[in-house]
Structure formats: structure tokens, C-alpha cells
């Protein structure tokens, strides 16, 4: 008997993983609709001078089981190398690496608060389940285990850089989960010889091709036709219509709501930040060497700077310094998001001069505007249900369903797998992917 016709809205990592989970279970009528020229979404890349670069910074986390599982599945995990990186705080004209004892001691915070900061980090490293903090704020978390001085010195600047909100308005569960992942202190992974997100997206695309998943690129859904609380047809921008028995929406909730006839107030709590991400390639040497710098003084145009070649020395051509300077913007309607390229580049070059004391002289630049980059995990945030609350044959996946984990490539993949596995289960089948991902562990971490 033929399997149901499934339309996957969005060809980012969640959509790719959802389609793969269905294909692995034997479902053979799955179609992905993606408006871009290739699959990948926010994990996509651009090419310059024969080299591939990410739209914004990406790295591999050693606890990101979903990502590691898929890298293994496409045969790329043996190529991953791990490197200890430097994360710097730029504060009042000085740079601090809080993982370095000397820098930690000279950081402008009292000795008592420094001891409290260590206590906070140890508590978060040891706690994996943050469900009991869903209704509590990041301020309460930091104040309880670290203290107000730690919050004001470190975490209020960080949440403002990330979400343009103080700790009082950010979820404690999200911050606890992020600190548990040890993103700034554990080694990060990359794949030598190129950009690893392209390796991932190309590899998963091959898995879908091998499974005969249909992919429609260069078009997007224009409207969902609904009869008796079910989507029966998806009308596309190119004028074609596709019959649907089931739909998986992996597009942002704002996009999903525009496809519907009736308003959906149950999704209104999901709000997205935007990102302006500029890539610079230069032959200049930049010191000190760092991978990640938070501009914690909050007096720059940018939120952060990333020296991509400090993690992956093979990105770009030999001798290139590849910088990603970026800003988290409150939303895509913000005035800064719509500034001209020249205005944005002028602001970022001024930031660079302020931090390093000399002019940035790139031989190419690329600006990427990502209008709905990540959901704001505010205090009291709740994941929308996996099964749509109104439409009986619609399932939901995407980075807005990854709370409280950090929104990463791996959590996006797992969100898609969960949606695909739920469909299979609801139709009497089983999928072994969720269990395989949950039990996945790294066998080794080869260093660069």
C-alpha cells in the first residue's frame, strides 16, 4: 500500500532530517519545498575564489549528538578535528580570556564574585536537565549560584548581545543548558580542507537523493488549502499546486502563519532575532589570536567577532585571515538590518580599529542578512507542540522547537528527526533514529 504524500515546507536542516527520517522508514512519497537554490538553510554557504564560507560562524560541539550522528552517517566524522579555542571578552578597551588564570584574575570583578562565577559554572556543568528552570529567568539563575555582581559583569552584557534583552527577560533554562554545553571552554570541531557545514549539507543531500526524496528548489509555499481542519493542498509561488496528505512545517512560525487563512495566536509568543553577518578576508595578521570575541562593552556596532581561521586554519587560501563580524538585531524590521552595505561595513571597520588599533584592509567582503535567525528564548518560553494545535495533519519542526537547548545545527536536525519519527509512529510504524541519536557518543576527539 502506498505511503501518504508528505510535503516538507523548508529545506533547512530540520526539513532535511524530517524527510530523511521518513525515507528511512520506507516512506517513498516525500517532497521538500525550498525557496533557495540548494538545501541547507541557515547552514548554507557561499563561494568566493573557489573557497566556501559559512553565512555566519558555525562550529561542532562535542556534546551535539544529533550533529555528530549525521556527520557519522555521511562518513565525515573521521575527518573532524578538535581544537581548543580562545574566547575573549572585549571590555573597556581591554581583552580578557576568562579560561586563562591570569586574565581571569585581572578581569574587573571582585575576588568574591570570581569565586561565585566558578561555582555557577561548576553547577551548570553538572546539571543536564533544565526543565525546572523553564519559568525562571537567567537573572535568577546567575544571582542564585553566582550573584548580582557576576550577572552585571558578564551575563547581562551577553544576553544583550544575543537577544537585546537583560537577564531578567531571558530564560534561565536556556542559559543553564548553554553553560552546560561548555561552548566556550571545551574543544570545538571543524573539518580540514573546507567548510564543514557544506560537507554536512552536501552529505545529507546525497542521503536524500539515494532515498528518492523529491526536492523542489527555487520555489516556496504561497498558501495552504485547508478543508475540515486538514491541509489538502499546498499552492506554490511558481503557480503549481501539490496534493498533500501530511505536512511538516519547518519554516519560521511567522512564515507558517502567513500561509494560513486564520490567525494563530498560539504561535505569537515566538519571536525571531535577525543577524547581519559580514565576512572579511585579509592578508593582515591579527593579534591576539582568538576564535570568538564578545564585544561586551556594548559600545560597538557589532555584537561579536570571529576569527574563523583560528579554529579552521584551512578555511580560505593559505595565509588568509578570515573574520566574521556580526550583529544580533532585535528583528528584521530594525533600522540597522536595512542599512546599506557601505554603512554596515564602515561601522564594522570602525569597530575593528577600535579593538585592534589599526585599519582593516580586506581583499574581499561579503554581507549576509539573515532575517529570522533564531527564536528569542525569553522567560517562560514554551516549544510549540510537535503536532499542530489546530490542523490535524500538520507537524512542526525547526529551531523554535529546540528549547531549552542552544539552537545549533544538531538540535535543528533532531527537531526534524522527531517530527518524521512522530509521523511514522502515528501511522503504526517505528523509527530507530531518535534512539540512535540519543545514545550516540564520540569514540575519540582527534586534535588538530
N, C-alpha and C positions, 0 to 999 in steps of 0.2 A: 504494500500500500504506500502511496506517495506521501512524503512528509509535507507538513504545512509550508506555505510560502511565507518566508520571513524577510522583511525589509529592515535593514540596519541603517538608521539615519546617522551619518557621520563616520568618516574613515580614519579617525584618530586611533590611538592605541586601544581605547575601550571598545570601539566598534570592531577593530581587527580581532581583538581577543574574543569578543562575543561570537563573531562569525566562526572563528576557529573552534571554539568550544562546541558549537552546533555541528560543524563539519566532522569533528572527531567522534561525535555520537551518531554519525550516519545521516545527518540531515543534508539533503542534496539540493534544496531549493532556497538558497540564501543569497541575498543581493545586498551589497553595501553601496550606499549613495554618498558620494563625497564631492564637494564643490571644487576642491583643489585639483591640481594636475597629477598628484600622487598621494598615496596613503601616508599617514603619519601624524597629521595634525600639528599640535604644539611640539612634537618631537621631530618635526621636519627639518630639512637642511637647505642651504643654498650653496651654489658653486661659484668660486672665483679663482681664476687662473689654474683650473684643473684640480683644485682642492675643495673639500667640503667642510662646511662650518655649521654649527647649530644656530637656530634662530635666536636662542638665548642659552645661557650656561646650563649644562647638564652634567651630572656625574653619577657613578654607580655606587650605591650604598651596600655595605656588606651584609646588612640585615634586610635588604629589599628582596624577599623571597620570590615574589612574582616576577620581577625583572630577571633575577638570576635563573629562575626556571626557564624562562623563554630564551635567554641567551644560551642556555644549555641545549634547549630543544632545537635551536637553529644551528648548533655546532660552533658558536662563537665564544662560549665561556672559557675554553682553554687558552684563548688569546688575551683574556683580560689580565691586566697588570695593576698592581695596587701601589699607591704612593701616599706617604704621609704628607699632608699639605699644611701650609700656614694660613690661618685665618686671622686677619688683622682688624683691629678697631682703630679707625682714624678719629681722633678726638682732640679738638682744640690745637690742631697743628702737629700733633704727635701720633705715632703709630704704636700699637700695643698688640703683642701676640699673647693672649691670655693662657695659652698652653705652655708658654715658656716661663719658668720660675722667676727670672729676673724681670721680665716685662710685667708679670702678674703682680710682683711686689711693688713696682713703680706705678702701677695703674692708679689713677686718682680716686681711691676708695679706702675707707678706714680698714685697719687690720682686722677688726672685729667683723666687718662686712665681708672681707675676703674669706674669712673662715666660714661665715654663713653661706657664702656663694659655693664653696666647696661642699658644704653639707647639702645644699639644694641639688647640686649636680649628682652627688652620690645617691641621693634619694630617688632622683629621676632615672638614673642608670639602672637601678634595681627594680623599678616598677614598670611592668609591661601592659597591664590592663588599666585604662584611664576612664572607664565608664562612670566611676563615682565622682568624677570631676566635670561631667557634661554640663551641669547647671552652674558651675562655679567659674570665676574669672581667672585669667592669668595673673592678675594683681594679687588675688587671694593666695594662689599657689606660691608665688615668689615671696610674698610677705610672710606666709606661714613657715616656710622652710629656709628662706634666705633673709627676708627683712626688707623694709621700705627703702633702705639705703641701696641695697643690691638692685631693687627694681628701678629706682630713679637713675642709677649709674649705668645700667646695662640693658634692662629689658624694656623699659619704656621707649628708649630710642629704637630698639629693634622692632617692636610692634608698630611703631610709627613708620619706620622704613618699609615694613612689609605690608601693612594694612592701612596706613594713615590713621591709626587709632591708638589710644593709650591702652595699657594693660587691662584697665578696668573693663574695657569693651571687648576684649579678646578671650576666647575660650581657654580655660585652664586645662581642659583635656587635650586640646591641640598642642599647647605649649609643652605639657608634660610628655606627650608622645614624641614631639620633635626632639626634646632633650634626651629622651631615652634612646633615640636612634644615633646619638653621638655624631651628628653630621659634621661638626667642626673638629672633633678630636680623633676620630677613627680614620684609618686609611680609606681613600676613595679610589674607585676603579676607573680605568679607561682602556681602550683598545689601541695599541700602537699601529701607526700606519694610516690613520684616517680619523674620521669622526664616528664614535660608537653608536650614536643614535641612527645614523644612516645604515650601519651594519644591522642594527635591530630591525628597523622598518623594512629594509630590503629582505631580511631573512623571514620575517613574519609574512610579508607579501608573497614570498615563494611558498610558504606553507599553505596560504590560501589558494594560490594558483594550483598547487598539487591536489588540493581538496575540491577543486572545481567551484569555488565560491565566485559568484559573479560580482564584478566591481564596475560601477558606473562613475567615472571621473568627470570633472568639469561641469557638474550639474548639482543641484540641491533640491530638496523638497520645497514646494511652494505652498501646499495646502494638504491637510489630512481630511479625507472624506469620511464622515462618521455616520453610522446607522446603528441605532439601538445600543449605544454605549460601546461600540466596537469600530475600530478603523477598518474600512473595507478597501480603501484605495489611497495611494499616495500620488498626488499630482506633482510633477517636476517642473523646474524652471524652463526646461527645454521644450515643454509642451506635451511630453509623454506622460502617461499615467500607468502605474503599476498596481496590479491587484495584490492585496495583502491579507494573509490570514493572521499574521502576528507582526508586531513592530517592536524594534528595540531602538529607543531614542538615546543616543549618546551625545547629542548636541547640547550646548548650554541651555538651561531652563528658559532663559529669555527667548532663545530661538525657537524652542519647542512650543512655548505659549503663542508665538506669532503664527504657528501653523494651525492652531485650533480656532474654532468658531467662538467658543465660550471662554470667559476669563477663568483663570485657575489661581485663586488666592492662596491655595495650599502650597504654591511654589514661590510666592512673593518674597519669602524670607531669604531666598538665595540671591546674593548679590556678588558681582564679579569685580575684581580689580583688573586694571589694564596694565600693560607693560610697554614701555618704549625701550628697545634694546639696540644699542649701536655696537657694531664690530669694527675694530681698527686693526690694521696690520702695519707694523713699522719695523724698521731695522734698528731702532734705538734700543739700548739696554735700559731696563727699568729696575731700579733697586729701591728698597729691599725686595727680594723675590717673595712673592706671595701668590696664592691661588684666589683667595677671597678676601675682600676688604669691605667692611661695613663703614659707611661714612656717617658715624654716629653723632657727629656734631650737629647734624640736621641743617647745615647752612650751605649745602651744595645742591645743584640741580639734580644730580644723580643720587640714587639710594646706595649703590654699591659698584665696585669694580672687580673684575675677574681677569686674572692673567691665565688664559687657557693653556698656554704652553708650559706653565709651571706644573700643571697636572699631566698634560699630554705633550711631551717635548716634540712629538712628531706631527702635531697639527700644523697645517700650512707648509711652507717651504723651509728648508734648513736655514737657521739664523733669524727667522721671523719671530717677533713678539706679537702675539695675538691677544688683544684686550677686548673684553666685553664690558662696556659701561652702560648701566641700565637704571631705569627709574620705575618703581611701582607707583602707578597712578590710581587715584580713588575709583575712577571708572572711565569708560571710553568717551564720555562726554566732556571730560576735563579739558580745559583750555590747553594745557601743556601737550596733551596727546595729539592735538591738531596743529601744533606749531610746525613751521616749515622745517625741512631737513637742515637748512643752513642755521636756523635759530637753535635747534637742538644740538647740532654739532658744536656750535660756538659755546653753548653752555657746558657741554661735556669737556671741551678742550680747556675751558677756564677752570673747571673742577680739577682736571689733571694738573694744570700748572699750580694751582693752589696746594695740591697734595705733594707733588714731587719737585716743584721749583723750576721746571723748565718746560718749554713748549713741546707739545706732542706733534710729531711730523709723520703722519701715516701716508702710505703709498696707495692704500685704498680704504674706503669706509663703506659700511652697509647699515642702514637703519631698518629695523623691523618693528612694526607696530602690532601688538597682539591685544585685540580689543576686549576679549573675555578670557583672561589668562588663568585666573584661579578664583575659587569662591572665597569669600570672607568668612572665616570660621569664628564668628562672633560668639559671645557668651550666650549659651542656650541653643546653639546651632543643633539642628537635627538633620540627619540624612533623609531626603525624600525616600518613600518606600520603593523597594525594588520593583514591585508590581504597581503600576499606576493606580492612584487612588480613585480614579473616575472611569477610565477606559479599560475594559476587561481584557483586551488582548495586547496591551502595551506594557513593555518592560523598560526599566530605566537603568542607565549606566553612565559613568563619567566621573570626572574629578570632584563633582559636587556630592558624590556618594562615597567619598573616601574618608570622611571624618571618623575618628579624630587623627588618623594617621596623616603624616605630611603628604601633600599632593605631589606624587612623584610618578615617574614612568611605570614603576612596578605596581603602585596602587591603582593607577588607571587600567593597567592590564587585568588586575584581579577583579576590578569592578565589572569589566566586560565578561570575564570568565564566569563570575557569579550570575550574571543575567542569562548567559547562554545555558548554564547548568540548571538554573531555575526553570527555564522553558522545557528543557529535556525532562526534568523531574515531573513537571505539571502534566506532561504527556506520557507518563508511565515509564520513562527511561532513566538511565543513570549516566552521570559523567564522573570520571575519576580525576579530572583536572583540579578541582578545588582541594581535594585531599592531598594530591601530589604536590601542589604548590605549598600548602600549609606545612607539609613535612619536609620541604626542601632545605638542605643545609649545604653550605660551601665545604667542599672537601679540602681545599687549600687556597691560600691567597698569595700567589707568586708576586714578589716585589719587583718593581721596575729596576 
